Amino acid sequence: MRATGHITAGIGFALGSALGSALGLALLAGAAGAQTAPTRDDIVGKLNHFEEPPEVDMPALKQQVMERAKARIKNDPGPVNRPLIAPDLAKLPAFNAQIQFDADTPIIQPDSYQTVGRIADAMVHASLLPYTFLIVGHVESNQKTREANAILSQRRADAIRDVLVNTFKISTKRLQPIGLGEEQFLDRAKPTSAVNGQLQILTFAKVPDAVPPHPTAAPAPAAKKPAKKH
């Protein structure tokens, strides 16, 4: 009986150790998979190297994205070889954010609000206050049409702009949302990679100097009435 007891205890110890190891591995895997928000300084460090604004007409670019996404081109080179629609944007200081949205919607998942908050903190840092920013939405290549993905990327960029303005009180004049869909992959070699679904914040231009108000002209002195003769 004693031998059996030792065997039973040994098995119980071995099972307990195995379960403990499995639980530890599961917790580590969960921690590794959890989204870690970047720090404000991480974001500032990515965005504060602005040199000069690109020659990009933003309204024209939005129209071009939709026109190209709708086009049915016979000789389309495919996602891997598709040329960038706005290559000059790739020269701007950029922070790539892993923002989680509900599938096929512009609804931001709660876990990503901390990251959006850190972006807002960075935008009011002294070194970034003089600048405006692009909020650039992307979508990885998938089963949906390029047109649908272009629209979704624009809606997601708009959603981030709205949270920055309404929740974190960033001036709307400093933010321009633009959705590039599949027209400017972040990793062209792997168009279906989740990396291509990241959202970008780009330092775009300097905030225009406020025009000083024209001084109000002083009213002309009233003309003196001639004295009456007695």
C-alpha positions as CSV (number, residue, x, y, z in Angstrom):
1,M,0.0,0.0,0.0
2,R,2.8,2.4,0.8
3,A,4.3,1.8,-2.7
4,T,0.9,2.6,-4.2
5,G,0.7,5.7,-2.2
6,H,4.1,6.8,-3.4
7,I,3.1,6.1,-7.0
8,T,-0.2,8.0,-6.7
9,A,1.6,10.9,-5.1
10,G,4.2,10.9,-7.8
11,I,1.6,10.9,-10.5
12,G,-0.3,13.7,-8.8
13,F,2.9,15.8,-8.5
14,A,3.8,15.1,-12.2
15,L,0.3,16.1,-13.3
16,G,0.3,19.2,-11.1
17,S,3.7,20.3,-12.6
18,A,2.5,19.7,-16.1
19,L,-0.7,21.6,-15.5
20,G,1.3,24.4,-13.9
21,S,3.6,24.6,-16.8
22,A,0.8,24.6,-19.3
23,L,-1.0,27.4,-17.4
24,G,2.2,29.4,-17.3
25,L,2.7,29.0,-21.0
26,A,-0.9,30.0,-21.6
27,L,-0.5,33.2,-19.5
28,L,2.7,34.0,-21.3
29,A,1.1,33.5,-24.7
30,G,-1.9,35.7,-23.6
31,A,0.5,38.4,-22.4
32,A,2.4,38.3,-25.7
33,G,-0.8,38.5,-27.7
34,A,-2.2,41.4,-25.7
35,Q,-2.0,44.8,-27.4
36,T,0.6,47.0,-25.7
37,A,0.0,50.7,-26.2
38,P,3.0,52.7,-27.3
39,T,4.3,55.5,-25.1
40,R,3.8,59.1,-25.9
41,D,7.6,59.5,-26.3
42,D,7.7,56.6,-28.7
43,I,5.2,58.4,-30.9
44,V,6.8,61.8,-30.6
45,G,10.2,60.3,-31.5
46,K,8.6,58.9,-34.8
47,L,6.9,62.2,-35.8
48,N,9.2,65.0,-34.9
49,H,11.6,64.8,-37.8
50,F,9.6,66.9,-40.2
51,E,11.5,68.7,-43.0
52,E,9.2,69.9,-45.7
53,P,5.6,69.3,-46.8
54,P,5.0,67.0,-49.8
55,E,3.3,68.4,-52.9
56,V,0.0,66.5,-52.4
57,D,-3.4,67.8,-53.2
58,M,-5.5,66.0,-50.6
59,P,-9.0,66.4,-52.1
60,A,-7.5,65.3,-55.5
61,L,-5.8,62.3,-53.9
62,K,-9.1,61.2,-52.3
63,Q,-10.8,61.3,-55.7
64,Q,-7.9,59.5,-57.3
65,V,-8.0,56.7,-54.7
66,M,-11.7,56.0,-55.4
67,E,-11.3,56.3,-59.2
68,R,-8.4,53.8,-59.2
69,A,-10.1,51.4,-56.8
70,K,-13.2,51.4,-59.0
71,A,-11.3,50.9,-62.2
72,R,-11.3,47.5,-63.9
73,I,-7.9,47.6,-65.6
74,K,-7.1,44.7,-67.9
75,N,-3.4,44.9,-67.3
76,D,-3.5,45.5,-63.5
77,P,-0.1,44.3,-62.2
78,G,-1.8,42.8,-59.1
79,P,-1.3,43.7,-55.4
80,V,2.4,42.9,-55.3
81,N,3.4,45.2,-58.2
82,R,0.7,47.8,-58.0
83,P,2.4,51.2,-57.9
84,L,2.0,53.5,-54.9
85,I,-0.7,56.0,-55.4
86,A,1.0,58.7,-53.3
87,P,4.7,57.9,-53.0
88,D,5.6,61.3,-51.5
89,L,3.7,60.3,-48.4
90,A,6.3,57.6,-47.7
91,K,8.9,60.4,-47.2
92,L,7.0,61.9,-44.2
93,P,7.7,61.1,-40.5
94,A,5.3,58.3,-39.7
95,F,3.9,56.4,-36.8
96,N,2.3,53.1,-37.6
97,A,-0.5,52.2,-35.1
98,Q,-2.0,48.8,-34.6
99,I,-5.6,49.9,-34.1
100,Q,-8.2,47.1,-33.7
101,F,-11.6,47.6,-35.4
102,D,-14.6,45.4,-35.4
103,A,-14.6,43.3,-38.6
104,D,-15.6,45.3,-41.7
105,T,-16.6,48.4,-39.7
106,P,-15.0,51.6,-38.5
107,I,-15.9,50.8,-34.9
108,I,-12.7,51.0,-32.7
109,Q,-12.4,48.2,-30.2
110,P,-12.0,49.3,-26.6
111,D,-8.5,47.9,-26.3
112,S,-7.3,50.4,-28.8
113,Y,-8.5,53.5,-27.1
114,Q,-5.4,53.7,-25.0
115,T,-3.3,53.9,-28.2
116,V,-5.5,56.6,-29.6
117,G,-5.1,58.5,-26.3
118,R,-1.3,58.2,-26.5
119,I,-1.4,59.6,-30.1
120,A,-3.4,62.6,-28.7
121,D,-0.8,63.1,-25.9
122,A,1.9,63.2,-28.6
123,M,0.1,65.7,-30.7
124,V,0.0,68.2,-27.9
125,H,3.7,67.7,-27.0
126,A,5.6,70.9,-27.4
127,S,7.7,69.6,-30.3
128,L,4.6,68.6,-32.3
129,L,2.2,71.5,-31.6
130,P,3.4,73.4,-34.7
131,Y,2.3,70.7,-37.1
132,T,-0.7,69.2,-38.8
133,F,-1.1,65.5,-39.4
134,L,-2.5,63.0,-41.8
135,I,-4.5,60.1,-40.5
136,V,-4.0,57.4,-43.1
137,G,-6.2,54.3,-43.3
138,H,-5.1,51.2,-45.1
139,V,-6.6,47.7,-45.7
140,E,-4.9,44.5,-46.5
141,S,-5.8,42.7,-49.7
142,N,-8.8,40.3,-49.0
143,Q,-11.9,38.9,-50.6
144,K,-13.6,42.3,-50.8
145,T,-13.4,44.7,-53.8
146,R,-10.8,47.4,-53.8
147,E,-13.6,49.9,-53.9
148,A,-15.1,48.5,-50.7
149,N,-11.7,48.5,-49.0
150,A,-11.0,52.1,-50.1
151,I,-14.3,53.2,-48.5
152,L,-13.7,51.2,-45.3
153,S,-10.2,52.7,-44.9
154,Q,-11.6,56.2,-45.3
155,R,-14.3,55.5,-42.7
156,R,-11.7,54.2,-40.3
157,A,-9.5,57.2,-40.7
158,D,-12.5,59.4,-40.2
159,A,-13.4,57.5,-37.0
160,I,-9.9,58.1,-35.5
161,R,-10.1,61.8,-36.4
162,D,-13.5,62.0,-34.7
163,V,-12.2,60.4,-31.5
164,L,-9.1,62.6,-31.4
165,V,-11.3,65.7,-31.9
166,N,-14.4,64.8,-29.7
167,T,-12.8,62.8,-26.9
168,F,-9.2,64.2,-26.7
169,K,-9.9,67.8,-27.9
170,I,-7.3,67.9,-30.7
171,S,-8.1,70.8,-33.1
172,T,-9.8,69.5,-36.2
173,K,-7.7,72.0,-38.2
174,R,-4.6,69.9,-37.4
175,L,-6.0,66.6,-38.7
176,Q,-6.7,65.4,-42.3
177,P,-8.1,61.8,-42.6
178,I,-7.4,59.9,-45.8
179,G,-8.2,56.3,-46.7
180,L,-5.8,54.6,-49.2
181,G,-7.4,51.2,-49.1
182,E,-5.2,48.8,-51.1
183,E,-3.7,51.5,-53.2
184,Q,-0.6,52.0,-51.0
185,F,0.4,48.8,-49.1
186,L,2.8,49.2,-46.2
187,D,4.3,45.8,-47.1
188,R,3.9,45.4,-50.9
189,A,5.6,42.0,-50.8
190,K,2.9,40.6,-48.6
191,P,-0.4,42.3,-49.6
192,T,-2.5,40.0,-47.4
193,S,-0.4,40.6,-44.2
194,A,-2.1,42.2,-41.2
195,V,0.7,44.9,-41.3
196,N,-1.2,46.4,-44.3
197,G,-4.2,47.0,-42.0
198,Q,-2.3,49.4,-39.8
199,L,-3.3,53.0,-39.4
200,Q,-0.6,55.7,-40.0
201,I,-0.1,59.1,-38.4
202,L,2.0,61.3,-40.7
203,T,3.5,64.7,-39.9
204,F,2.2,66.6,-42.9
205,A,2.8,70.4,-42.6
206,K,3.3,73.3,-40.3
207,V,0.2,74.9,-38.8
208,P,-0.4,78.1,-40.8
209,D,0.6,81.3,-38.9
210,A,-2.5,83.1,-37.6
211,V,-3.1,86.3,-39.6
212,P,-3.0,89.3,-37.2
213,P,-6.3,91.2,-37.3
214,H,-6.3,94.5,-39.0
215,P,-6.3,97.4,-36.5
216,T,-9.6,99.2,-36.3
217,A,-9.2,102.6,-37.9
218,A,-9.7,105.3,-35.3
219,P,-12.8,107.4,-35.9
220,A,-12.2,110.8,-37.5
221,P,-12.5,113.6,-35.0
222,A,-15.9,115.4,-35.3
223,A,-15.7,118.6,-37.1
224,K,-16.1,121.6,-34.9
225,K,-19.2,123.7,-35.5
226,P,-18.5,127.3,-36.2
227,A,-19.3,129.6,-33.3
228,K,-22.5,131.6,-33.7
229,K,-22.1,135.3,-34.2
230,H,-23.9,137.5,-31.6
